[in-house]
């Protein structure tokens, strides 16, 4: 604000919240946010109404797609552990979507809460040893994301197939991810900046949902846990790490 910028671009909920606290006049463009209405950043997706607009990274069908891929990857899959942080914005809706998809796919879910980095090993042990889960689905969590290399390592050492919501985990050793292309969201955020500096009001620019998705497989992780990726799943991948 001291630099008298024309637009602020934020990369997530925390940054948007801080930006909102310091200005109600300078336009703010969210590059990604899981629930901009729920967090109070905008009045509605179609009519934001204030000085904030941009892109949401939440799609209700993503959890179901992740479960479908896990079921196609693991023959006879019936029990899936869901690990995440319930307080993370958007996770209440995301979990409800996963539960609906699990009912359709005849999968039994077990939910394990992570309230800090100290819970990572505990959650995976509870899922595999006590819960007898055959796969893990990781939901958004600041604690897991900031410790993603450790999460991926624990998952591999536990020899359990794990699906992540962002490619960051897979690039750091995780098995597979299906989710929104963050690169595409940031590119689209630039179009908002362009419109605003040309005179558009952020409150009149609808918040858009993600349009591009990516499925990434790490074959090194698959080999480490003794998992063979079926050809029909392999062929769906946008990127394969060998």
RALIN-V982674 format. One record per residue. N is the residue number from 1. PHI is phi in whole degrees, -180 to 180 (999 if undefined). Layout:
# RALIN-V982674
N;PHI / N;PHI
This chain:
# RALIN-V982674
1;999 / 2;-65 / 3;-81 / 4;56 / 5;-72 / 6;-87 / 7;-147 / 8;-113 / 9;-107 / 10;-114 / 11;-101 / 12;-176 / 13;-58 / 14;-61 / 15;-64 / 16;-65 / 17;-63 / 18;-65 / 19;-64 / 20;-63 / 21;-69 / 22;-98 / 23;-155 / 24;-117 / 25;-113 / 26;-72 / 27;-60 / 28;-119 / 29;-110 / 30;-81 / 31;-74 / 32;-164 / 33;-156 / 34;-71 / 35;-156 / 36;-63 / 37;-76 / 38;-62 / 39;-81 / 40;83 / 41;-76 / 42;-133 / 43;-72 / 44;-159 / 45;-68 / 46;-78 / 47;-134 / 48;-55 / 49;83 / 50;-121 / 51;-104 / 52;-120 / 53;-153 / 54;138 / 55;-129 / 56;-99 / 57;-106 / 58;-104 / 59;-130 / 60;-67 / 61;-93 / 62;-70 / 63;-61 / 64;-64 / 65;-65 / 66;-64 / 67;-66 / 68;-60 / 69;-64 / 70;-61 / 71;-67 / 72;-71 / 73;-82 / 74;-117 / 75;-58 / 76;76 / 77;-58 / 78;-137 / 79;-125 / 80;-125 / 81;-92 / 82;-110 / 83;-117 / 84;-178 / 85;-121 / 86;-64 / 87;-78 / 88;-66 / 89;-53 / 90;92 / 91;-73 / 92;-62 / 93;-69 / 94;-61 / 95;-67 / 96;-62 / 97;-66 / 98;-64 / 99;-65 / 100;-64 / 101;-65 / 102;-63 / 103;-63 / 104;-67 / 105;-89 / 106;58 / 107;-112 / 108;-95 / 109;-103 / 110;-129 / 111;-101 / 112;-127 / 113;-85 / 114;-117 / 115;-103 / 116;180 / 117;-57 / 118;-66 / 119;-92 / 120;-62 / 121;-63 / 122;-61 / 123;-65 / 124;-68 / 125;-66 / 126;-64 / 127;-68 / 128;-87 / 129;-86 / 130;-83 / 131;-89 / 132;54 / 133;-68 / 134;-102 / 135;-161 / 136;-126 / 137;-115 / 138;-96 / 139;-94 / 140;-59 / 141;-163 / 142;-63 / 143;-71 / 144;-73 / 145;-64 / 146;-72 / 147;-121 / 148;-64 / 149;-64 / 150;-65 / 151;-60 / 152;-61 / 153;-66 / 154;-63 / 155;-63 / 156;-68 / 157;-64 / 158;-78 / 159;55 / 160;-123 / 161;-60 / 162;-130 / 163;-105 / 164;-113 / 165;-93 / 166;-141 / 167;-68 / 168;-55 / 169;-65 / 170;-68 / 171;-69 / 172;-105 / 173;112 / 174;-75 / 175;-74 / 176;-156 / 177;-144 / 178;-137 / 179;-174 / 180;-69 / 181;-78 / 182;-65 / 183;-58 / 184;-65 / 185;-63 / 186;-66 / 187;-63 / 188;-71 / 189;-60 / 190;-62 / 191;-69 / 192;-66 / 193;-58 / 194;-59 / 195;-66 / 196;-68 / 197;-69 / 198;-92 / 199;118 / 200;-71 / 201;-91 / 202;-57 / 203;-65 / 204;-97 / 205;-98 / 206;-58 / 207;-74 / 208;-99 / 209;-95 / 210;-63 / 211;-123 / 212;-121 / 213;-128 / 214;-142 / 215;-117 / 216;-125 / 217;-122 / 218;-108 / 219;-69 / 220;-64 / 221;-67 / 222;-61 / 223;-65 / 224;-65 / 225;-101 / 226;74 / 227;-107 / 228;-97 / 229;-78 / 230;-58 / 231;-59 / 232;-65 / 233;-80 / 234;-57 / 235;-69 / 236;-81 / 237;-67 / 238;-84 / 239;-150 / 240;-125 / 241;-96 / 242;-109
